Each structure stands twice: as C-alpha cells, then as structure tokens.
Amino acid sequence: MRRYHPVDFTRVSLTGPFWSERLETVLTRTVPSQYRKLDESGILESLDLKDPPPPLRIPRNASGFTTQYFWDSDLGKWIEAAGYALRHRRDPAVEAQVDAIVDKLEAAQMDDGYLNLWYQGHEIENRWTNLRDRHELYNAGHLLEGAIAYFQATGRRKFLDVMERYIEHIRTTFGPNEGQKRGYPGHQEIELALVKLYHLTGERKHLDLATYFINERGRQPHYFDQEAVARGDDPTKYHFYNSGNYEYSQSHRPVREQDKVVGHAVRAFYMYAAMADLAADLDDDSLRHACEVLWKDVTTTRMYVTGGFGPSASNEGFTTDYDLPNDTAYCETCASVAMVFWAQRMLNIELDGQYAEILEQALYNGTLSGLSRDGELYFYENKLESDGSHRRWPWHPCPCCTMNVSRLVASVGGYFYSVGGDSIAVNLYGGNSAELDMGGRKIRIDEQSTYPWSGSIRITVHPDGHGPFALKLRIPDWAARDAVAVLNGNPVDVPGQTESGYLVIHRDWLDGDTIQLELPMKARRIYANPKVRMDRHRVALARGPLVYCAEQADNPTPVPDLILPRDAVVADKPRDDLFDGIVTLTAPAQTIAARDWGNDLYRTTPPEVSQTTLTAIPYFLWANREPGTMQVWIRES
C-alpha cells in the first residue's frame, strides 16, 4: 500500500536561511544545553541505581504520581536528537556523553532483559503492574528510537543490542498466548519504535509486536480494569475513568471502531501515526480507513489555525467539537510534533496534498513556536492569546517537548522529499540540495529559495543517465489559484497538470533542467467556522505557510484593543532588524481609547476609537523579546 517513502534526512543538505539557521541552533545550542539540563535535573543521576534510592526530585502529587516515572523517555529522546545531530556533524564530546549513558543502561539491564530505571531503583516487585499510568512501554519506545538513531549515526551497536534484548523481554511478556499478559501501553509510542526497528532489521517479529499492541487496544474485558483489580485498586476511581470510558488513552474502543479524536492529544497522534505505518506495511485497508476518518474529524472540528491540538490542560487533549479557546489553549508542543509524524505517514501512503498542508501548518507554527530563537527556552503550552504572563521556560518537570522539538528539527530534511516508483515528490520548500535514489538511479535536486519568506523557488534537476520520471511539486492551497511555473523558460499549465495538490511534470529530464515556481505570498485573512464561538467577529492573518500574531513589542497601543477594519489593506513589510530578517504584516487599524472613560464600570455610550497601525509577526517567533500581550485572532470591524 505504501506508494512513497520519505528520503533519509542525511541526503538533504539544508542551504536556505530559514532551516539552516534553525538546524545550526539545535546542533550547537539546543542539544548541548539539554544535556546540561538532564544533569542538573537529576535525570542522569537516575542511571546510578542506589540502595536506598535518593529522595524524589519531582515530589508526588495528591494522587501519588511523579513525572520521574518518565525519565527514561527523556534520555531516549535526547539520545535520538543527539544521534540526528551527529549524522550532520560528528562530535566526540557528544558521543562520549551518549556512550557513558549507554554504558550505565547496559550495566543496569536485568538478566531477563528488563530495563526501567524507576522500577529497578524503587519498586522492582511492581514492574508491569500498571501499564495505564507508569509508562514502561512508552519509555521503552523512546529508548529504542534513541538506540536506532545512535546506531545509524555511529555504527555502534551496544545500545541497540541492549534495546533488542529488552524488546525480546517485552515480546515474551505480552501477547495473546497462555502465560502472557494481554496488555498494551497506556501512553502509545512503542508501536512507532517497533516499526522503525522492523525497517532497520527486516525482522517481521517487530512489526508483529507493534500490530499486537494496536489490535489489542480497547479489547474487552478491558486490560486496564483487570490490572487495577489485580494490584488492589478500584478502576472506577481512576481520574480519567470517565464513567468506564477510557477515551483519555484512546483505549475505549478497538482502534478500527474509533471515529472521533478524543483524549490525550499526543497519545492519540502517536497511535494514529503507528496505525498509518501498519496500514502501509501490512496493506491493511481497515487501518487506513480508520486513519482517514479520524483525520477528517480532527482537521475539520478540533484543530487550531496554528496547527496546535488540544484545548484542555486537564487531559492535555481534546474536549468537544469547535471548542478552541485562545487564552487557555493547551496545544502541547509534542502534539504538533506528533501530528507532523502522522501527516507524513498519511502522505506517503498515497500522495495527497491535504496531508502535506497540515504537516507544513503544524511544523512551521505549532511546533517551531515551542523553541526559542536562542534554542534554549521552550513552550510546553502554545496559547493563541496571552496577557503577557505566559513565558518560555528553561526546563520543565516533564521535559518531553524539549527533545521532541530538537529531534524533529535535526531530522527535518527527511520531510522535504518522497520517492515512489518513477516519481519524486517535493513536499516542503526551502533552499536545499538533495541526493535522491529512485530505484537505483541517482538524481540530485538543487533548490534555491528563501521560503517561507518568499515563494520564488528555483529547482534544478541533475539526473544520472536518461529515462523519464515524474517530478511532483506541491502547490499549497493558499497559492493554488495564482501559482506559476516555467520549465526551461517555457510556461507550464499549472491548473491542468495539478493532481491532488501536486504539479506533475513527467518527462525525460536532462541535466540542468530548471523549473521556476512562483507561489504568490499575499497576506490573507482567515476566518473560523462560526461554531468556534471564541473567534466570531475575529480574523487571523497569514502569509505563505506562516500564521501571524500581534505582539505588544511591535504595537504602540494595547494589543487587546486592536480592531482591524475589513477593508484595511494588509501589506508585507520586510524587517531586516528583527530576528535576522523576517517579513512582518502591517495594516491601518483602530484601537479602543479608554482615556475618556473615567472610573465608571458601565455607561450608555461606547468608548472612543482612534486610528493606529497594526503590526504582526510570525506566530512561531512570539515571546522572544520582553514580555507582553499577544493575540492571533484580532477583532474585525
């Protein structure tokens, strides 16, 4: 079923200013600073199993819960990000840090393969008794992804060997056979890692274990009820039980019967990404159909304009259709990262621009907003409106989003191209040079552009030998009406040759053939469905793939008082003095003047309105200067 495969990110050299800057920041600042934080927070110390165990760094809450249960996953994600960084540039210091961690993990591993630092250090007698809450399988998944990334970067097998022993223990422990536990992860993730291990080794048993975890989910009698009773707990007292409904962990029904995106957003999208992987690798139409139904649900009723997901802090996830508040938006950075994973997998099943649209939207807006310009401060929550109190933080008691951003940016080149049959698809733009393999035929593609600041894109093709193939260039929805393409100086019929959001040019390509693609980047207004009551009579601004926001640092009057007339012309304004060069949006606007109001709480006449200028910057850049108010959705008159 899988028609396309993503190109290995190491085959794509990022040369454009936007992504090369972000990548360099992650390589030189983010990954090293994250290691220091792992040390300062005590996560590295947890590798040394001590008796008695040291006091908790993260105290238990009223439910007896501590995020130290998840520390193994933070080690795994950091090693994965470091592995990706090392594939760009080898660094002996980083390799020594990873090797030291791996040595301690190997030393800690039990004879039967089990490896979980929390349980081994605190309560080994209780291992595998609480899959619902304790994240053993989630931790194992992130450790496995880290091991795979490090092996691919360095060729060193020690960590991969450790994790393969652990996976064998897990395979023996869980399954439908007599003597096995019929469990599955409370927090999905290991399924994705097992598919990666299958692709690395070619061993079908890893795909089979991932399939088991997906197929077992939601089966009755419910495993989480059974394990709770077995450990002496009342399952109905579970905080997220919801009257017997396990929507929080998407285990309320078998996955093929689920038609509504519910619960914890990150768990959901990790699971859907794994379902798409399995649909492709197993030619499973039922899984594919389930993914398509869930995709339509979330993108038409439960997605923020920024590519953020999950309005609620209480469950880090979804509530009801069209419930998309701005000032209390949760929009966990990890959720946007997970959407990028899911979207790419859907895109590679069958090339359809709708998946690339959301991939790009979540990547440029919902994901990148989670990392500061200096690469060392983060957002866990990505609000669409702030009174100035929402600040970036240097670390977090649950630092999952930090390494999620860094591992995605470090591997972002792998999202630019897909190859399938006799076709090469260009999914994302931005200056780069890519060495592609199409059925053994080598093809180099050079792209010159400053995307996303400009939609002027020049692509030159350098094929090895002769023979026709199709080059498919994504035409974003926002440019579909006015996109222009020229091949070797000759106009291309863009509307007539566009299929499912991609301009298809099939020919016997010659060395040096050049396409000039113009994607007009006009500032545009975006309106929400009237059912999104929070955004009625409001408008959001966008340009190209970037959603914009008004931040107090750029506006002379209070941002909450801004009103954008419907007939006001919104213009581009390049600003070389901001963030090393960006494009802002400006427009004549109005502002509410409270100077004549006095001390009255209410009165019968409206406040005065005066003229001002609205300035908006790309949303992902907000909160990189002095604190101040911010809004994505501006009142419109």
C-alpha positions as CSV (number, residue, x, y, z in Angstrom):
1,M,0.0,0.0,0.0
2,R,2.8,2.4,0.7
3,R,3.4,4.2,-2.6
4,Y,6.1,6.6,-1.4
5,H,9.0,6.6,1.0
6,P,10.5,9.6,2.7
7,V,14.1,10.5,1.8
8,D,16.6,10.0,4.5
9,F,17.3,13.4,6.0
10,T,21.0,12.9,5.7
11,R,20.6,13.0,1.9
12,V,19.1,16.5,2.1
13,S,21.5,19.4,2.8
14,L,19.7,22.5,4.0
15,T,21.1,25.6,2.5
16,G,18.2,28.1,2.7
17,P,18.5,30.7,5.6
18,F,15.4,29.6,7.4
19,W,16.0,25.9,8.1
20,S,19.8,26.1,8.1
21,E,19.6,28.6,10.9
22,R,17.2,26.5,12.9
23,L,19.3,23.4,12.4
24,E,22.5,25.1,13.3
25,T,20.9,26.4,16.5
26,V,19.7,23.0,17.5
27,L,23.1,21.3,16.8
28,T,25.2,23.9,18.6
29,R,23.0,25.1,21.4
30,T,19.9,23.1,22.0
31,V,21.3,19.6,22.1
32,P,24.3,20.6,24.4
33,S,22.1,22.7,26.7
34,Q,19.6,19.8,27.0
35,Y,22.4,17.5,28.2
36,R,23.3,20.1,30.9
37,K,19.6,20.2,32.0
38,L,19.4,16.4,32.1
39,D,22.3,16.6,34.5
40,E,21.0,19.5,36.6
41,S,17.5,18.0,36.9
42,G,18.8,14.6,38.2
43,I,17.8,12.6,35.2
44,L,21.4,11.5,34.6
45,E,21.8,10.7,38.3
46,S,18.9,8.2,38.0
47,L,21.2,6.0,35.9
48,D,23.1,5.1,39.1
49,L,20.8,2.7,40.9
50,K,21.3,3.3,44.6
51,D,20.1,1.5,47.6
52,P,18.3,3.2,49.3
53,P,17.1,5.3,46.4
54,P,17.7,9.1,46.8
55,P,14.7,11.4,47.6
56,L,12.5,12.3,44.7
57,R,13.5,15.3,42.7
58,I,9.8,15.7,41.5
59,P,7.5,15.2,44.5
60,R,4.4,13.1,44.2
61,N,1.1,14.9,43.7
62,A,-2.0,14.2,45.6
63,S,-2.6,11.0,43.5
64,G,0.9,9.7,44.4
65,F,2.1,10.5,40.9
66,T,5.6,11.8,39.9
67,T,6.9,12.6,36.4
68,Q,10.1,10.8,37.4
69,Y,8.3,7.7,36.1
70,F,9.0,9.0,32.6
71,W,12.7,9.9,32.9
72,D,13.9,7.0,30.8
73,S,11.9,8.6,27.9
74,D,13.8,11.8,28.2
75,L,17.1,10.0,28.0
76,G,15.9,8.2,24.9
77,K,14.7,11.4,23.2
78,W,17.9,13.2,23.9
79,I,20.0,10.4,22.5
80,E,17.7,10.3,19.4
81,A,18.2,14.1,18.9
82,A,21.9,13.7,19.5
83,G,22.0,10.9,17.0
84,Y,20.4,13.0,14.4
85,A,22.8,15.9,15.2
86,L,25.8,13.5,14.8
87,R,24.6,12.5,11.4
88,H,25.1,16.1,10.4
89,R,28.4,16.5,12.2
90,R,30.3,14.1,14.3
91,D,31.2,15.4,17.8
92,P,33.4,13.4,20.1
93,A,32.2,15.2,23.2
94,V,28.5,14.4,22.4
95,E,29.4,10.8,21.5
96,A,31.3,10.4,24.8
97,Q,28.2,11.6,26.7
98,V,25.9,9.2,24.9
99,D,28.4,6.3,25.3
100,A,28.5,7.0,29.1
101,I,24.7,6.9,29.3
102,V,24.6,3.6,27.3
103,D,27.3,2.0,29.5
104,K,25.1,2.7,32.5
105,L,22.0,1.4,30.9
106,E,23.8,-1.7,29.9
107,A,25.0,-2.2,33.4
108,A,21.5,-1.6,34.8
109,Q,19.8,-4.1,32.5
110,M,18.5,-7.2,34.3
111,D,19.4,-10.7,33.3
112,D,15.9,-11.2,31.7
113,G,16.4,-8.0,29.6
114,Y,14.1,-5.7,31.6
115,L,15.3,-2.1,31.7
116,N,13.4,0.6,33.6
117,L,15.3,2.8,35.9
118,W,12.3,3.8,38.0
119,Y,11.2,0.3,38.8
120,Q,14.7,-1.0,39.2
121,G,15.6,1.8,41.6
122,H,12.3,2.0,43.6
123,E,9.9,-0.9,43.2
124,I,11.1,-3.7,41.0
125,E,8.5,-6.1,42.5
126,N,5.8,-4.0,40.9
127,R,7.0,-4.0,37.3
128,W,4.4,-4.5,34.6
129,T,1.6,-4.0,37.1
130,N,0.4,-0.5,35.9
131,L,0.7,0.0,32.2
132,R,-2.1,2.5,32.4
133,D,-0.1,5.1,34.3
134,R,3.5,4.2,34.7
135,H,4.7,4.4,31.0
136,E,7.1,1.4,31.0
137,L,6.3,0.7,27.3
138,Y,6.4,4.4,26.4
139,N,9.8,4.7,28.0
140,A,11.0,1.6,26.2
141,G,9.8,3.0,22.9
142,H,11.7,6.2,23.2
143,L,14.8,4.4,24.4
144,L,14.5,2.2,21.3
145,E,14.2,5.1,18.9
146,G,17.3,6.6,20.6
147,A,19.2,3.4,20.1
148,I,18.3,3.2,16.4
149,A,19.2,6.8,15.8
150,Y,22.6,6.4,17.5
151,F,23.4,3.2,15.7
152,Q,22.6,4.9,12.3
153,A,24.8,7.8,13.2
154,T,27.8,6.0,14.6
155,G,27.5,2.3,13.7
156,R,27.9,1.4,17.4
157,R,25.6,-1.4,18.3
158,K,25.8,-1.5,22.1
159,F,22.7,0.5,22.8
160,L,20.8,-1.2,20.0
161,D,21.8,-4.6,21.4
162,V,20.6,-3.6,24.9
163,M,17.3,-2.5,23.5
164,E,16.8,-5.6,21.3
165,R,17.3,-7.7,24.5
166,Y,14.6,-5.5,26.2
167,I,12.3,-5.9,23.3
168,E,12.6,-9.7,23.5
169,H,11.7,-9.5,27.1
170,I,8.6,-7.4,26.2
171,R,7.7,-9.8,23.4
172,T,7.8,-12.7,25.8
173,T,5.8,-10.8,28.4
174,F,3.0,-9.5,26.3
175,G,0.7,-11.3,23.8
176,P,-2.3,-13.4,23.3
177,N,-0.7,-16.7,24.3
178,E,-1.0,-18.6,27.5
179,G,1.1,-17.2,30.3
180,Q,1.4,-13.8,28.6
181,K,-0.2,-10.5,29.7
182,R,-2.7,-9.2,27.2
183,G,-1.6,-5.6,27.9
184,Y,-0.7,-2.6,25.8
185,P,0.8,0.8,26.6
186,G,-1.2,3.5,28.5
187,H,0.8,6.0,26.5
188,Q,1.3,4.9,22.9
189,E,4.8,5.3,21.4
190,I,6.5,1.9,21.4
191,E,4.5,1.0,18.3
192,L,6.3,3.6,16.3
193,A,9.6,2.5,17.6
194,L,8.9,-1.2,16.7
195,V,8.1,-0.2,13.1
196,K,11.4,1.6,12.9
197,L,13.2,-1.5,14.2
198,Y,11.4,-3.6,11.6
199,H,12.5,-1.2,8.9
200,L,16.1,-1.3,10.2
201,T,16.4,-5.1,10.7
202,G,13.8,-6.5,8.3
203,E,12.6,-8.8,11.1
204,R,8.9,-9.3,10.9
205,K,8.6,-10.1,14.6
206,H,9.0,-6.4,15.4
207,L,6.1,-5.5,13.1
208,D,4.0,-8.3,14.6
209,L,4.5,-6.9,18.1
210,A,3.5,-3.4,17.0
211,T,0.5,-4.9,15.3
212,Y,-0.4,-6.8,18.5
213,F,-0.3,-3.6,20.6
214,I,-2.6,-1.8,18.1
215,N,-5.0,-4.7,17.7
216,E,-5.3,-5.5,21.4
217,R,-6.2,-1.9,22.3
218,G,-9.8,-1.4,23.5
219,R,-10.5,-5.2,23.7
220,Q,-12.9,-6.3,26.4
221,P,-12.6,-7.2,29.2
222,H,-10.6,-4.0,29.5
223,Y,-7.0,-4.7,30.4
224,F,-6.6,-1.5,32.5
225,D,-9.6,-2.6,34.6
226,Q,-8.1,-6.1,35.1
227,E,-4.6,-4.9,36.1
228,A,-6.1,-2.3,38.5
229,V,-8.1,-5.0,40.3
230,A,-5.0,-7.3,40.3
231,R,-3.0,-4.7,42.2
232,G,-5.8,-3.9,44.6
233,D,-7.1,-0.7,43.1
234,D,-10.7,0.3,42.2
235,P,-10.6,1.0,38.4
236,T,-13.6,3.3,38.8
237,K,-11.5,5.6,41.0
238,Y,-9.2,6.4,38.1
239,H,-9.0,10.1,37.5
240,F,-9.7,9.7,33.7
241,Y,-12.1,6.8,34.0
242,N,-15.0,8.9,32.7
243,S,-17.8,6.5,33.7
244,G,-16.0,3.5,32.4
245,N,-14.8,5.1,29.3
246,Y,-11.0,5.1,28.5
247,E,-11.1,7.8,25.9
248,Y,-8.2,9.5,27.6
249,S,-5.8,6.8,26.3
250,Q,-7.8,6.0,23.2
251,S,-8.5,2.5,24.5
252,H,-12.3,3.0,24.9
253,R,-12.9,1.0,21.7
254,P,-10.9,-1.1,19.3
255,V,-8.9,1.3,17.1
256,R,-10.8,0.4,13.9
257,E,-14.1,1.3,15.5
258,Q,-12.9,4.8,16.6
259,D,-14.4,7.6,14.6
260,K,-13.8,10.6,17.0
261,V,-10.4,12.1,18.1
262,V,-10.6,12.1,21.8
263,G,-8.4,12.1,24.9
264,H,-4.8,13.0,25.3
265,A,-3.6,14.6,22.1
266,V,0.0,13.3,22.0
267,R,-1.1,9.7,22.8
268,A,-3.7,9.9,20.0
269,F,-1.4,11.1,17.3
270,Y,1.4,8.7,18.1
271,M,-1.1,5.9,17.8
272,Y,-2.6,7.2,14.6
273,A,0.9,7.5,13.1
274,A,1.6,3.9,14.1
275,M,-1.7,2.9,12.6
276,A,-0.8,4.6,9.3
277,D,2.6,2.8,9.4
278,L,0.9,-0.6,9.8
279,A,-1.7,0.2,7.2
280,A,1.1,0.8,4.7
281,D,3.4,-2.1,5.7
282,L,0.5,-4.6,6.0
283,D,-1.7,-3.4,3.2
284,D,-4.4,-3.1,5.9
285,D,-7.3,-1.1,4.4
286,S,-9.3,-1.2,7.7
287,L,-6.5,0.7,9.5
288,R,-6.1,3.1,6.6
289,H,-9.9,3.8,6.6
290,A,-9.8,4.4,10.4
291,C,-7.0,6.9,9.9
292,E,-8.8,8.7,7.2
293,V,-12.0,9.0,9.4
294,L,-10.0,10.3,12.3
295,W,-8.0,12.7,10.1
296,K,-11.2,14.3,8.8
297,D,-12.6,14.6,12.3
298,V,-9.6,16.4,13.9
299,T,-8.9,18.7,10.9
300,T,-12.5,19.8,10.5
301,T,-13.6,20.2,14.1
302,R,-10.6,20.1,16.6
303,M,-7.6,21.9,15.1
304,Y,-6.2,25.3,15.9
305,V,-5.3,27.6,13.0
306,T,-1.7,27.3,14.2
307,G,-1.6,23.6,13.8
308,G,-2.0,23.2,17.5
309,F,-4.1,20.5,19.1
310,G,-5.8,20.0,22.4
311,P,-7.5,22.9,24.1
312,S,-7.6,21.4,27.6
313,A,-4.9,21.3,30.3
314,S,-6.9,18.9,32.4
315,N,-6.4,16.0,30.0
316,E,-3.7,17.6,27.8
317,G,-6.1,17.0,24.9
318,F,-9.5,17.2,23.3
319,T,-12.9,18.3,24.6
320,T,-15.8,18.9,22.2
321,D,-16.1,19.9,18.6
322,Y,-15.2,23.5,17.9
323,D,-14.0,24.1,21.5
324,L,-10.9,26.1,20.6
325,P,-10.3,28.8,23.3
326,N,-7.3,31.0,22.7
327,D,-6.2,32.3,26.1
328,T,-6.5,28.9,27.7
329,A,-5.3,26.9,24.8
330,Y,-3.1,24.0,25.8
331,C,-1.7,23.0,22.4
332,E,1.2,21.0,23.7
333,T,4.2,21.3,21.5
334,C,4.5,17.5,21.5
335,A,1.0,17.2,19.9
336,S,2.1,19.3,16.9
337,V,5.3,17.3,16.6
338,A,3.2,14.1,16.7
339,M,0.8,15.5,14.0
340,V,3.9,16.0,11.7
341,F,4.7,12.4,12.2
342,W,1.2,11.3,11.4
343,A,0.7,13.6,8.4
344,Q,4.0,12.4,6.8
345,R,2.9,8.8,7.1
346,M,-0.5,9.5,5.6
347,L,1.1,11.5,2.8
348,N,3.4,8.6,1.9
349,I,0.5,6.1,1.7
350,E,-0.8,8.0,-1.3
351,L,0.4,11.4,-2.3
352,D,-2.3,13.8,-1.3
353,G,-1.7,17.5,-0.7
354,Q,-4.2,17.7,2.2
355,Y,-1.7,15.8,4.4
356,A,1.3,18.0,3.3
357,E,-0.8,21.1,4.1
358,I,-1.4,20.1,7.7
359,L,2.2,18.8,8.0
360,E,3.5,22.2,7.0
361,Q,1.0,24.1,9.1
362,A,1.9,22.1,12.3
363,L,5.6,22.3,11.5
364,Y,6.0,26.0,10.9
365,N,3.6,27.2,13.6
366,G,2.5,24.7,16.3
367,T,6.0,23.0,16.5
368,L,8.5,25.8,16.0
369,S,6.7,28.1,18.5
370,G,7.9,25.6,21.1
371,L,11.6,26.5,20.7
372,S,13.0,29.9,21.3
373,R,15.3,31.7,18.9
374,D,18.3,31.1,21.0
375,G,17.5,27.4,21.2
376,E,17.5,27.1,25.0
377,L,14.0,28.1,26.1
378,Y,10.7,26.3,25.4
379,F,7.0,26.3,25.4
380,Y,5.1,23.3,26.7
381,E,1.8,25.0,26.0
382,N,1.3,27.2,23.0
383,K,-1.5,29.7,23.6
384,L,-3.0,31.8,20.9
385,E,-3.6,34.7,23.2
386,S,-1.7,35.9,26.2
387,D,-1.9,38.7,28.7
388,G,1.9,38.6,28.9
389,S,2.2,36.2,31.8
390,H,2.9,33.1,29.5
391,R,6.7,32.8,29.4
392,R,9.1,30.4,28.0
393,W,10.9,28.2,30.5
394,P,14.4,26.7,30.5
395,W,13.2,23.3,31.6
396,H,10.0,21.5,32.8
397,P,9.1,18.8,35.4
398,C,8.0,16.8,32.3
399,P,10.5,17.9,29.7
400,C,9.1,15.9,26.8
401,C,8.6,18.8,24.4
402,T,12.2,20.0,24.6
403,M,13.7,16.9,22.9
404,N,10.6,16.4,20.7
405,V,11.3,19.8,19.0
406,S,15.1,19.2,18.7
407,R,14.7,15.7,17.3
408,L,12.3,17.0,14.7
409,V,14.3,20.0,13.6
410,A,17.5,17.9,13.5
411,S,15.8,15.5,11.1
412,V,13.6,18.0,9.2
413,G,15.3,17.4,5.9
414,G,13.6,14.0,5.8
415,Y,10.2,15.7,5.3
416,F,11.1,17.6,2.1
417,Y,11.0,14.8,-0.4
418,S,9.3,11.5,-1.0
419,V,10.2,8.9,-3.7
420,G,7.8,6.3,-5.1
421,G,8.1,4.3,-8.3
422,D,9.1,6.7,-11.1
423,S,8.1,9.8,-9.1
424,I,9.8,12.3,-6.9
425,A,7.6,14.4,-4.8
426,V,8.7,17.8,-3.3
427,N,6.6,18.2,-0.2
428,L,8.3,21.2,1.5
429,Y,10.3,24.1,0.1
430,G,13.4,25.9,1.4
431,G,16.9,26.1,-0.1
432,N,18.5,22.7,-0.2
433,S,20.5,20.2,-2.2
434,A,19.2,16.6,-2.2
435,E,20.8,13.4,-3.4
436,L,17.9,11.0,-4.2
437,D,17.8,7.4,-5.2
438,M,14.9,6.3,-7.4
439,G,15.1,2.6,-7.9
440,G,18.9,2.7,-8.1
441,R,19.0,5.8,-10.3
442,K,20.8,8.7,-8.7
443,I,19.1,12.2,-9.0
444,R,20.3,15.4,-7.5
445,I,18.0,18.2,-7.0
446,D,19.1,21.7,-6.1
447,E,16.6,24.3,-4.8
448,Q,17.3,27.9,-4.4
449,S,14.8,29.8,-2.3
450,T,14.3,31.8,0.9
451,Y,11.0,30.1,1.6
452,P,8.9,30.7,3.7
453,W,9.8,34.4,3.4
454,S,9.5,34.3,-0.4
455,G,7.5,32.0,-2.7
456,S,10.1,32.3,-5.5
457,I,11.6,28.8,-5.9
458,R,14.1,27.7,-8.5
459,I,14.7,23.9,-8.8
460,T,17.4,22.4,-11.0
461,V,17.5,18.7,-11.8
462,H,20.6,16.6,-12.3
463,P,19.7,13.0,-13.2
464,D,22.1,10.2,-13.6
465,G,21.5,8.9,-17.1
466,H,18.4,9.1,-19.2
467,G,14.8,7.9,-18.8
468,P,11.6,9.6,-17.9
469,F,10.2,10.2,-14.5
470,A,7.7,12.5,-12.8
471,L,8.7,15.4,-10.6
472,K,5.7,16.4,-8.4
473,L,5.8,19.9,-6.9
474,R,3.4,20.6,-4.1
475,I,1.1,23.6,-4.8
476,P,-0.2,24.8,-1.4
477,D,-3.9,25.6,-1.1
478,W,-3.0,29.3,-0.4
479,A,-1.2,29.5,-3.8
480,A,-3.3,27.2,-5.9
481,R,-5.2,29.9,-7.8
482,D,-2.2,32.0,-8.8
483,A,0.8,29.7,-8.9
484,V,3.0,30.0,-11.9
485,A,5.7,27.6,-13.2
486,V,8.2,27.8,-16.0
487,L,10.3,24.9,-17.3
488,N,13.5,25.9,-19.1
489,G,11.8,29.2,-20.0
490,N,8.5,27.6,-21.2
491,P,5.3,28.1,-19.3
492,V,3.7,25.1,-17.6
493,D,0.0,24.6,-17.4
494,V,-0.3,24.6,-13.6
495,P,-4.1,24.1,-13.2
496,G,-4.1,21.4,-16.0
497,Q,-1.2,19.4,-14.6
498,T,-2.0,19.6,-10.9
499,E,-3.3,16.4,-9.3
500,S,-4.2,16.1,-5.6
501,G,-2.3,19.3,-4.8
502,Y,0.8,18.4,-6.7
503,L,2.0,19.9,-10.1
504,V,3.1,16.8,-12.1
505,I,5.8,17.2,-14.7
506,H,6.6,13.9,-16.4
507,R,9.5,14.0,-18.9
508,D,12.9,12.6,-19.8
509,W,14.8,15.0,-17.6
510,L,18.2,16.3,-18.8
511,D,21.0,17.5,-16.6
512,G,20.4,21.2,-15.8
513,D,16.7,21.3,-16.5
514,T,15.3,24.1,-14.4
515,I,11.9,24.9,-13.0
516,Q,11.0,28.3,-11.7
517,L,8.0,28.1,-9.4
518,E,6.2,31.2,-8.1
519,L,3.9,30.8,-5.2
520,P,2.4,34.2,-4.6
521,M,2.7,35.1,-0.9
522,K,-0.1,37.6,-0.4
523,A,-1.2,38.3,3.1
524,R,-4.5,36.7,3.7
525,R,-7.3,36.7,6.2
526,I,-8.5,33.5,7.8
527,Y,-11.9,33.2,9.4
528,A,-13.1,30.4,11.7
529,N,-16.3,28.4,11.4
530,P,-19.0,30.3,13.3
531,K,-19.3,27.3,15.6
532,V,-16.0,28.3,17.1
533,R,-17.6,30.9,19.3
534,M,-14.3,32.2,20.6
535,D,-13.3,33.5,17.1
536,R,-16.6,35.1,16.0
537,H,-16.1,38.6,14.6
538,R,-12.3,38.0,14.7
539,V,-9.8,37.4,12.0
540,A,-6.4,35.7,11.8
541,L,-3.6,36.8,9.4
542,A,-1.3,34.5,7.4
543,R,1.3,34.7,4.7
544,G,2.5,31.6,2.9
545,P,2.7,28.8,5.5
546,L,3.1,31.2,8.4
547,V,0.3,32.2,10.8
548,Y,0.9,35.7,12.3
549,C,0.1,37.3,15.6
550,A,0.1,40.8,17.1
551,E,2.6,41.1,19.9
552,Q,2.9,44.1,22.2
553,A,6.5,44.8,21.4
554,D,5.5,45.8,17.8
555,N,2.4,47.8,18.5
556,P,2.1,51.2,20.1
557,T,-1.4,50.6,21.6
558,P,-2.6,47.6,23.7
559,V,-3.0,44.5,21.5
560,P,-6.3,43.5,23.1
561,D,-7.7,46.9,22.0
562,L,-6.8,46.5,18.3
563,I,-9.6,46.4,15.7
564,L,-8.8,45.5,12.1
565,P,-11.3,47.0,9.6
566,R,-12.5,44.5,7.0
567,D,-11.5,46.8,4.1
568,A,-8.0,47.6,5.5
569,V,-5.2,46.6,3.2
570,V,-2.7,44.2,4.9
571,A,0.8,44.7,3.5
572,D,4.1,42.9,3.7
573,K,6.9,44.7,5.3
574,P,10.4,43.1,5.4
575,R,12.3,43.8,8.6
576,D,16.0,43.1,8.5
577,D,16.3,44.5,12.0
578,L,14.1,41.7,13.5
579,F,15.3,38.2,14.2
580,D,18.0,38.4,11.5
581,G,15.4,39.3,8.8
582,I,11.8,38.4,8.6
583,V,8.6,39.6,6.8
584,T,6.1,41.4,9.0
585,L,2.5,42.3,8.2
586,T,1.1,45.8,8.7
587,A,-2.3,47.4,8.3
588,P,-4.2,50.5,9.2
589,A,-6.2,49.7,12.3
590,Q,-8.3,51.1,15.1
591,T,-7.8,51.0,18.8
592,I,-10.2,51.5,21.7
593,A,-9.3,54.5,23.7
594,A,-10.2,54.3,27.4
595,R,-8.8,57.7,28.3
596,D,-12.3,59.3,28.5
597,W,-13.8,56.5,30.4
598,G,-13.0,57.6,34.0
599,N,-13.9,55.3,36.9
600,D,-17.3,54.2,35.6
601,L,-17.7,50.5,35.3
602,Y,-20.6,50.9,32.8
603,R,-22.1,53.7,30.8
604,T,-24.5,54.2,28.0
605,T,-22.0,55.5,25.4
606,P,-19.3,53.4,23.7
607,P,-15.6,54.1,24.2
608,E,-13.8,56.3,21.7
609,V,-12.0,54.7,18.8
610,S,-8.8,56.2,17.4
611,Q,-6.6,55.3,14.4
612,T,-3.4,53.3,14.7
613,T,-1.2,50.8,12.8
614,L,-1.3,47.0,13.4
615,T,2.0,45.1,13.1
616,A,2.1,41.3,13.1
617,I,5.0,38.9,13.3
618,P,5.1,35.2,12.5
619,Y,3.5,33.3,15.4
620,F,6.4,31.0,16.0
621,L,8.6,34.0,16.9
622,W,6.5,35.4,19.7
623,A,7.8,35.6,23.3
624,N,11.4,36.0,22.2
625,R,11.6,39.6,23.5
626,E,10.3,41.4,26.5
627,P,7.0,40.0,28.0
628,G,3.8,41.5,26.6
629,T,0.4,40.7,25.3
630,M,-0.2,38.7,22.2
631,Q,-3.2,37.7,20.0
632,V,-3.5,35.5,16.9
633,W,-7.2,36.3,16.5
634,I,-7.9,40.1,16.1
635,R,-11.2,41.8,16.3
636,E,-12.6,42.8,12.9
637,S,-15.0,45.6,12.1
